[in-house]
Amino acid sequence: MAFASFDAKHASAPMSEINMVPLIDVMLVLLVIFIITAPLLTNAVKLELPKANSQVNAAVADKIEFAINGQGSLFWNGERVTRAEAAKRFASESRKQPQPEVHLRADQDVPYRFVAQTLADTSRAGLSKVGFISEPEAPR
């Protein structure tokens, strides 16, 4: 261990050895703290929690595939329908719980007025889950 020297010729030279005594003191204090606190961390409070039974909610919302081709013809799950018939079906589907999702596929050449009429019919019927289905762009 290195201690300060009272020798005059070595007084200006810096001490080149590390004093390990303070480091060892700190490590021993930490060791004692961990030895004391470690048993306290392993004790747990014993609780009797209530038991609960639950069933899986199997209500899955249906989906309606609604398509509009380039000429403005309407299709309900592949079956051709008129606008009045589609509005009646939307009204009857809106009464179901949970409400079905409407997947709207519209041809890119169809005038927007047909899409807007369909959205208005679904909104009037009370259907709130309407999604637009499109084709992803090809990567460049």
C-alpha positions in Angstrom: 0.0 0.0 0.0 1.1 3.5 -0.7 1.1 6.2 2.0 2.2 9.7 1.7 5.8 10.3 2.4 7.4 13.1 4.3 10.6 12.8 2.3 11.4 16.1 0.6 12.8 14.7 -2.6 9.6 12.7 -3.4 7.1 15.4 -2.3 6.6 16.9 -5.8 6.1 13.5 -7.5 2.5 12.2 -7.9 1.6 9.0 -6.2 1.5 6.2 -8.8 -0.3 3.5 -6.8 -4.1 3.3 -6.2 -5.2 3.4 -2.6 -7.5 0.3 -2.3 -8.6 0.8 1.3 -11.6 3.1 0.5 -12.8 0.8 -2.3 -12.6 -2.2 0.0 -14.5 -0.4 2.7 -17.3 0.5 0.3 -17.5 -3.1 -1.0 -17.7 -4.5 2.5 -20.5 -2.1 3.4 -22.5 -3.0 0.3 -21.9 -6.7 1.1 -23.3 -6.3 4.6 -26.3 -4.4 3.2 -27.1 -7.1 0.6 -26.7 -9.9 3.2 -29.2 -8.2 5.5 -31.8 -7.2 2.8 -31.7 -10.4 0.7 -33.8 -12.5 3.1 -36.4 -9.8 3.3 -37.0 -9.8 -0.4 -37.8 -13.5 -0.6 -40.8 -13.3 1.8 -44.2 -12.9 0.1 -47.6 -12.0 1.4 -49.9 -14.9 1.2 -53.2 -13.9 -0.4 -56.3 -15.9 -1.3 -57.5 -14.3 -4.6 -61.1 -14.8 -5.7 -61.7 -17.4 -8.5 -63.5 -16.2 -11.6 -65.0 -18.3 -14.4 -65.3 -16.8 -17.9 -66.3 -18.0 -21.2 -64.8 -17.0 -24.6 -66.8 -14.4 -26.4 -67.5 -16.2 -29.6 -69.5 -13.4 -31.2 -67.7 -12.8 -34.4 -68.9 -10.0 -36.7 -70.0 -11.1 -40.1 -68.6 -9.3 -43.2 -70.5 -8.2 -46.2 -68.6 -8.2 -49.5 -70.2 -5.3 -51.5 -68.8 -4.6 -55.0 -69.5 -2.0 -57.6 -68.3 -2.8 -61.1 -67.2 -0.3 -63.8 -70.8 0.1 -65.1 -72.2 0.9 -61.7 -73.8 -2.5 -61.0 -74.0 -3.5 -57.4 -73.1 -6.9 -56.0 -73.9 -8.2 -52.5 -71.5 -11.1 -51.7 -71.3 -11.8 -55.5 -75.1 -11.6 -56.1 -76.3 -8.8 -58.2 -78.7 -6.4 -56.4 -80.5 -3.1 -57.1 -79.8 0.0 -54.9 -83.2 -0.3 -53.2 -82.7 -4.0 -52.4 -79.2 -3.2 -51.1 -80.6 -0.5 -48.9 -83.2 -2.9 -47.4 -80.4 -5.5 -46.8 -78.2 -2.8 -45.1 -81.2 -1.9 -42.8 -81.8 -5.6 -41.9 -78.0 -6.2 -41.3 -77.7 -3.1 -39.0 -80.1 -4.7 -36.5 -77.7 -7.7 -35.9 -75.4 -7.7 -32.9 -72.5 -7.4 -33.5 -72.9 -5.3 -36.6 -71.3 -6.7 -39.7 -68.4 -5.1 -41.5 -69.0 -3.9 -45.0 -66.1 -4.4 -47.3 -66.6 -2.1 -50.2 -64.8 -2.9 -53.5 -65.3 -0.4 -56.3 -63.8 -0.6 -59.8 -61.4 2.2 -60.5 -63.4 3.3 -63.5 -66.7 3.6 -61.6 -68.0 7.2 -61.1 -67.7 8.2 -57.5 -71.4 8.9 -57.2 -72.1 5.2 -57.0 -69.6 4.9 -54.1 -71.1 7.9 -52.4 -74.7 6.5 -52.8 -73.5 3.2 -51.2 -71.9 5.1 -48.3 -75.0 7.1 -47.8 -77.2 3.9 -47.8 -74.9 2.3 -45.2 -74.9 5.4 -43.0 -78.7 5.7 -43.3 -79.1 2.1 -42.2 -76.8 2.6 -39.2 -73.8 0.6 -40.3 -70.6 2.2 -39.1 -67.9 -0.3 -40.0 -67.3 0.3 -43.7 -63.9 -0.5 -45.2 -62.5 0.2 -48.7 -60.8 -2.7 -50.3 -58.1 -1.9 -52.9 -55.2 -3.6 -54.7 -51.7 -2.7 -53.4 -49.4 -0.9 -55.8 -46.7 -3.0 -57.4 -43.3 -2.3 -55.9 -41.1 -0.1 -58.1 
